[in-house]
Amino acid sequence: MPPAPHTTPPHVDEVHAQLSAWFDGAERDLPWRRPGTTPWGVLVSEVMSQQTPVARVAPRWERWMTMWPTPAHMAAASRDVVLTEWGTLGYPRRALRLHECARVITERHHGEVPATEEELRALPGIGSYTAAAIVAFAFHRRAVVLDTNVRRVIARVFAGVALPPPSPRRHEWELADALAPLADQDAARWAVASMEFGSLVCTARTPRCDQCPIAHLCGWREAGYPDDEHAPIRRPQRFAGTNRQVRGIIMAHLRAHRCASRDEVAGLWVADPEQLSACVESLVADGLVEETAGVFHLPDVVVATGGVGAR
């Protein structure tokens, strides 16, 4: 069981010191961690990195920051360009949320990313985790950053279990709050170090316990590495033939050609016309695709006789 709420867990100072020292030598050279990165750059990196490996995100992030270095630059861009530049990162609704987020920041916050969690959570597409991460990583202020990696580290080291529950519970937030140092800089350092540690060493399936600098402090190790009895059975995720694949094929065609007739779209997935139709409808419902006079196109593309043009 985790410690009682609002109490300081044992060995917390040593855990902080060990992971901070480990981070000095293990930190990955991610472009958004480099000096000069703006809060807007951090916000974009956090949204792009949701459910996407950072190796895929890094080159796309650098291109985006060259094209749209400020929220005002992105707010002025058309949605079809934003979706096209999103490329193959997946879950393209994130691109539209970023575009809307840029617009709101430009209109309501004078083009500056707000620095409080409350204001950040009010932005389109920014949830509790992302708001806390921006406060910690962009503004170097104290915030309880609780992503999957951090939750796993806390569960193993301080609760002695293999994995945390599927979603955070109240005692997890209380424990995470008790673990975060009170000083802003120290808390921000703990947030990034514990996240990196969970990503590189204390991984979900094959933790590198032989490389762990805090193995002697780990409650899970002390308990004999018990299995997680409540962990769901992990099945390989199928991609071929899924709606996600079909939606991706449609979006790739529209990114390349900007528009397509019904017949052209029908030829993109002949294996299951009903599935194709459902995927087109879902893309329209999500605001990723629009239809004008029987022609499907990305948002902000004008369909006219003889060609297309940007609105």
C-alpha positions in Angstrom: 0.0 0.0 0.0 1.2 3.6 -0.7 2.1 5.8 2.2 -0.6 7.8 4.0 -1.6 11.0 2.2 0.6 14.1 2.7 3.4 12.1 4.4 6.9 12.1 3.0 7.8 8.6 1.7 11.0 7.1 3.0 14.3 7.6 1.1 12.7 10.3 -1.0 15.7 12.6 -0.8 18.1 9.9 -1.8 15.8 8.9 -4.7 15.8 12.6 -5.9 19.6 12.8 -5.7 20.2 9.5 -7.4 17.9 10.2 -10.3 19.1 13.7 -10.7 22.7 12.4 -11.0 21.6 9.7 -13.4 19.8 12.2 -15.6 23.0 14.3 -15.9 24.5 11.5 -17.9 21.5 9.9 -19.5 19.4 12.8 -20.7 18.5 12.5 -24.4 19.3 15.3 -26.7 15.7 16.2 -27.7 15.4 19.5 -29.6 12.7 20.9 -27.3 15.0 20.6 -24.3 17.7 22.8 -25.8 18.3 26.3 -24.6 16.1 28.9 -26.2 13.1 26.7 -26.6 10.0 28.8 -26.0 6.9 27.7 -24.0 5.1 27.4 -27.3 7.8 25.0 -28.5 7.3 22.9 -25.3 3.6 22.9 -25.8 3.9 21.7 -29.4 6.3 18.9 -28.3 4.0 17.7 -25.6 1.0 17.4 -27.9 3.0 15.8 -30.7 4.5 13.2 -28.2 1.2 11.9 -27.1 1.1 8.2 -28.1 4.0 8.8 -30.5 7.7 7.9 -30.1 9.9 10.9 -29.7 12.2 9.7 -32.5 9.4 10.3 -34.9 8.3 13.5 -33.3 11.7 15.3 -33.3 12.2 16.0 -37.0 8.5 17.0 -37.4 8.7 19.3 -34.4 11.8 21.0 -35.8 10.1 21.6 -39.1 7.0 23.0 -37.4 8.9 25.4 -35.2 10.7 26.7 -38.4 7.3 27.2 -40.1 5.4 28.4 -37.1 7.7 29.7 -34.3 4.9 31.4 -32.5 1.2 30.8 -31.8 0.4 33.7 -34.1 2.2 32.2 -37.0 0.3 28.9 -36.7 -3.0 30.7 -36.1 -2.6 32.5 -39.4 -2.0 29.2 -41.3 -4.8 27.3 -43.0 -6.0 24.0 -41.6 -5.2 22.1 -44.7 -1.5 23.2 -44.5 -1.4 22.2 -40.8 -2.9 18.8 -41.5 -0.5 18.3 -44.4 2.5 19.2 -42.3 1.4 16.8 -39.6 2.4 14.1 -42.0 2.3 10.5 -40.6 2.5 11.3 -36.9 -1.0 9.7 -36.5 -4.1 10.9 -34.6 -4.3 14.0 -36.8 -7.0 15.5 -34.6 -4.1 16.7 -32.5 -3.0 18.9 -35.4 -6.4 20.6 -35.4 -6.3 21.0 -31.6 -2.9 22.7 -31.9 -4.2 25.0 -34.6 -7.2 26.0 -32.4 -4.9 26.3 -29.4 -2.7 28.7 -31.3 -5.7 30.8 -32.2 -6.9 31.0 -28.6 -3.5 31.9 -27.3 -3.2 34.6 -30.0 -6.6 36.1 -29.3 -6.9 35.7 -25.6 -3.4 35.7 -24.3 -1.7 38.2 -26.5 0.3 35.4 -28.3 2.0 34.2 -25.1 1.5 30.7 -23.7 -0.1 31.1 -20.2 2.0 30.0 -17.3 -0.6 28.5 -14.9 -2.2 25.1 -15.0 -5.7 26.5 -14.8 -5.2 28.7 -17.8 -3.5 26.0 -19.7 -6.3 23.5 -19.1 -8.7 26.0 -20.6 -6.9 25.8 -23.9 -8.2 23.4 -26.6 -6.7 19.9 -26.4 -4.7 20.6 -23.2 -5.5 18.2 -20.4 -4.2 17.9 -16.8 -1.0 16.1 -17.7 0.0 18.4 -20.5 -0.8 21.5 -18.5 1.4 20.3 -15.6 4.2 19.3 -18.1 4.2 22.7 -19.7 4.4 24.4 -16.3 7.3 22.2 -15.3 9.3 22.0 -18.5 8.6 25.4 -20.0 8.4 27.6 -16.9 10.4 25.5 -14.5 7.8 25.7 -11.8 6.5 23.1 -9.4 3.8 20.9 -10.9 2.7 17.3 -10.4 3.6 15.7 -13.7 2.1 12.2 -13.8 2.4 10.4 -17.1 2.6 6.7 -17.7 6.3 6.5 -17.1 6.3 8.6 -13.9 3.4 6.6 -12.6 5.2 3.3 -13.2 8.4 4.6 -11.4 6.4 5.7 -8.4 4.4 2.5 -8.2 7.5 0.3 -8.2 9.8 2.3 -6.0 7.4 3.6 -3.4 4.4 1.3 -3.6 6.2 -2.0 -4.3 4.0 -3.1 -7.2 4.8 -3.9 -10.8 2.4 -1.5 -12.5 -0.1 1.2 -11.4 -3.8 0.9 -12.0 -5.0 1.7 -15.6 -5.9 5.3 -14.5 -4.6 7.4 -11.7 -6.4 7.2 -8.4 -6.6 9.8 -5.6 -3.8 8.2 -3.5 -1.5 8.3 -6.6 -2.0 12.0 -6.9 -1.4 12.5 -3.2 1.7 10.4 -3.3 3.1 12.1 -6.4 2.4 15.5 -4.7 4.3 14.4 -1.6 7.2 13.2 -3.8 7.6 16.5 -5.7 10.1 18.8 -4.1 8.7 22.1 -2.9 11.2 24.3 -4.7 10.3 25.1 -8.3 13.6 24.2 -9.9 13.9 21.0 -7.9 10.4 19.9 -8.7 10.8 20.6 -12.4 14.1 18.6 -12.3 12.4 15.7 -10.6 9.6 15.7 -13.1 11.8 15.4 -16.2 14.3 13.0 -14.5 11.6 10.6 -13.3 9.9 10.7 -16.7 13.2 10.0 -18.6 14.0 7.2 -16.1 10.7 5.5 -16.7 11.2 5.8 -20.5 14.7 4.4 -20.6 15.3 2.2 -17.6 12.2 1.4 -15.6 10.2 0.4 -18.6 6.9 -1.5 -18.6 7.9 -4.9 -20.1 11.6 -5.3 -19.8 12.9 -3.0 -17.0 16.7 -2.6 -17.0 17.1 -3.3 -13.3 20.8 -4.1 -13.6 21.2 -0.5 -14.8 19.0 1.1 -12.1 20.7 3.6 -9.8 18.0 3.2 -7.2 17.5 -0.6 -7.2 18.6 -0.7 -3.5 15.7 1.7 -2.7 13.0 -0.1 -4.9 10.0 -1.5 -3.1 9.2 -3.7 -6.0 12.6 -5.3 -5.9 12.5 -5.7 -2.1 9.2 -7.5 -2.5 10.7 -10.0 -5.0 9.3 -8.4 -8.1 5.7 -9.7 -7.7 3.6 -9.9 -10.9 0.7 -7.5 -11.3 -2.3 -9.7 -10.8 -4.6 -6.9 -12.0 -2.7 -6.1 -15.2 -4.8 -6.6 -18.4 -3.6 -9.2 -20.8 -1.5 -7.4 -23.5 -2.4 -8.5 -27.0 -0.4 -7.4 -30.0 -2.1 -4.4 -31.6 -3.3 -5.1 -35.1 -3.0 -2.3 -37.6 -3.6 -3.9 -41.0 -7.2 -3.7 -42.0 -8.2 -1.5 -39.1 -10.2 1.8 -39.4 -7.1 3.6 -38.3 -5.3 2.2 -41.4 -8.1 3.1 -43.7 -8.4 6.7 -42.2 -4.7 7.0 -42.6 -4.8 6.0 -46.3 -7.6 8.6 -47.0 -5.7 11.3 -45.1 -2.4 10.5 -47.0 -4.2 10.8 -50.3 -5.8 14.2 -49.4 -2.5 15.5 -48.0 -0.9 14.7 -51.4 -3.7 15.8 -53.7 -5.7 18.2 -51.5 -9.0 16.8 -52.8 -10.5 13.7 -54.3 -13.8 12.7 -56.0 -16.1 10.1 -54.6 -14.8 7.6 -57.2 -11.2 8.3 -56.3 -11.9 7.8 -52.6 -13.8 4.6 -53.4 -10.7 3.2 -55.1 -8.5 3.8 -52.0 -9.9 0.8 -50.1 -11.8 -1.7 -52.2 -11.5 -4.5 -49.7 -14.5 -3.3 -47.7 -16.6 -0.4 -49.1 -18.8 -0.2 -46.0 -15.7 0.2 -43.8 -14.4 2.9 -46.2 -17.7 4.8 -46.1 -17.7 4.6 -42.3 -14.1 5.9 -42.1 -14.9 8.8 -44.5 -17.9 9.7 -42.3 -15.8 9.6 -39.2 -13.2 11.9 -40.7 -15.9 14.4 -41.7 -17.3 14.2 -38.2 -13.9 14.8 -36.7 -13.4 18.0 -38.8 -10.5 16.5 -40.7 -12.2 16.2 -44.0 -14.9 18.3 -45.7 -17.1 17.5 -48.7 -18.2 20.1 -51.3 -20.2 19.2 -54.3 -19.3 15.5 -54.1 -15.6 16.3 -53.7 -13.7 15.4 -50.5 -11.0 17.8 -49.4 -9.0 19.0 -46.4 -10.5 21.9 -44.4 -9.8 25.4 -45.8 -9.4 24.1 -49.3 -11.9 25.7 -51.8 -13.2 23.3 -54.4 -14.1 25.0 -57.7 -14.4 24.1 -61.3 -11.0 23.6 -62.8 -9.1 23.2 -59.5 -8.7 24.0 -55.9 -7.4 26.9 -53.9 -6.8 27.9 -50.3 -9.4 30.0 -48.5 
